Amino acid sequence: MLRSFSLLAAAVLVFPLLAQESPNPTGQTPAIQANVPLVLAPVTVTDGKGKVIDGLTVDDFRLADDGKPRPITLDTSDTVLAPVSLVVLIQASGISTPALARIAQVGGLIKPLVIGQRGQAAVLEFDDELRLRTDFTTDASEIQAAFEGTRRRSLRTARLIDAVSEGVRMLNTRAANHRRVMLILSESRDRGSKLKLAAAVEQAQRAGVTVYAATYSVQASTFASRPADAPSMPAQDDTLDILGGALELGRIAKANVADALARATGGRHLSFVTLNTLENVISRTGEEIHSQYLLSFVPAQNANEGFHEIRVAIPARPDAVIRVRPGYWPSK
């Protein structure tokens, strides 16, 4: 059962409520309180096998803001769809050639399964530079062509964190009532970005972007490919030498960027090897985006001007797997 929202449902954001009257002890005209923040928290609820749990009500949920219980409301609108704005990031480095052969075949799934009829998508490819394949469009053929037209430029560089930052900037230009979503199709780790992971995480959280990552292992992807899809040997001026093996071990020890981004934004990190598993990942991503619960609450006033932690529980369903953003940044 698809659950749609009348408000932005892809991120934890802070919005002003309409001005409210409050009592005035002087007996004069009541004072007006403006800019009261409303925090929106989309929640994904599944069972232990990953199946969406539907039919929950506001009474089923408990929410704590910085450890303090808060009264919540639940958007259960099934009549108004908040459009999805999606940025797809595709790693286009030469070592990704086997995976790119599969990614090129799934562009046609984005509109029907992920963004829907009223949604829009942009496609950005990255290696040692960032290249826009297509800006935001509702045209399914343009989205598919962008997937099919992805081309590699460098062999090994993959500036994933820099690409995430650019994707967040693009999503920030979308209307406030859109659900802002990012889909990463790449390795799980970064290769050469200038920006630090912590900065990209904060950017995504402040912009209300939910990150879904579908990642692959270069080695596993190559083993599962036809010989024609394997990456070609580098030219002499490429940055691959006899130290490549040692460098690869060092890369593996770095932070898992895709996993960190998904966890920090309430999204999901899945992996794929074959075309079939990639199609399943995209299908599950679309199902999740369109089946979330939207909780909202007014935060209590406190001195914390930094990150606020959110925790959600469903006491009657201890078996439920709950995913929600770990917190939000208060409005400035």
RABEL-V177512 format. One record per backbone hydrogen bond with DSSP energy under -0.5 kcal/mol. NH is the residue of the N-H (numbers start at 1). CO is the residue of the C=O. Records with the same first field share a line. If there is no record, write none. Layout:
NH: CO / CO
//
This chain:
3: 290
4: 2 / 77
13: 11 / 40
15: 13 / 38
17: 36
20: 33
22: 31
27: 24
31: 22
33: 20 / 31
34: 32
35: 17
38: 15
39: 297
40: 13 / 38
41: 295
43: 293
44: 323
46: 321
47: 51
50: 47
53: 45
54: 52
60: 57
61: 57 / 58
62: 313
64: 311
65: 68
66: 64 / 309
68: 65
70: 63
73: 296
75: 294
76: 74
81: 79
82: 5 / 80
83: 81
84: 115
85: 179
86: 84 / 120
87: 181
88: 122
89: 87 / 183
90: 88 / 124
91: 89 / 185
92: 126
94: 154
95: 155
96: 93
97: 94
100: 96
101: 97
102: 98 / 99
103: 99
104: 100
105: 102
106: 103
109: 106
110: 107
112: 108
113: 109
114: 109 / 110
115: 110
116: 111
119: 116
120: 84
121: 137
122: 86
123: 134
124: 88
125: 131
126: 90
127: 129
131: 125
133: 123 / 131
134: 123
137: 121
140: 138
143: 139
144: 140
145: 141
146: 142
147: 143
148: 144
149: 145
150: 147
158: 191
159: 127
160: 158
163: 159
164: 160
165: 161
166: 162
167: 163
168: 164
169: 165
170: 166
171: 167
172: 168
173: 170
174: 171
178: 175
179: 83
180: 178 / 208
181: 85 / 179
182: 210
183: 87
184: 182 / 212
185: 89 / 183
186: 184 / 214
191: 158
200: 196
201: 197
202: 198
203: 199
204: 200
205: 201
206: 202
207: 203
208: 204 / 205
209: 204
210: 180
211: 209
212: 182 / 210
213: 268
214: 184
215: 213 / 270
216: 186
221: 217
222: 218
223: 219
224: 220
225: 222
229: 226
230: 227
238: 235
240: 238
244: 241
247: 243
248: 244
249: 245
250: 246
251: 247
252: 248
253: 249
254: 251
257: 188 / 255
258: 188
260: 256
261: 257
262: 258
263: 259
264: 260
265: 261 / 262
266: 262 / 263
267: 262
268: 211
270: 213 / 268
272: 215
278: 274
279: 275
280: 276
281: 277
282: 278
283: 279
284: 280
285: 281
286: 282
287: 283
288: 284
289: 285
290: 286
291: 288
293: 43
294: 75
295: 41 / 293
296: 73
297: 39
299: 297
305: 303
308: 328
310: 326
311: 64
313: 62
317: 314
320: 317
321: 46
322: 320
323: 44
328: 308
330: 306
//
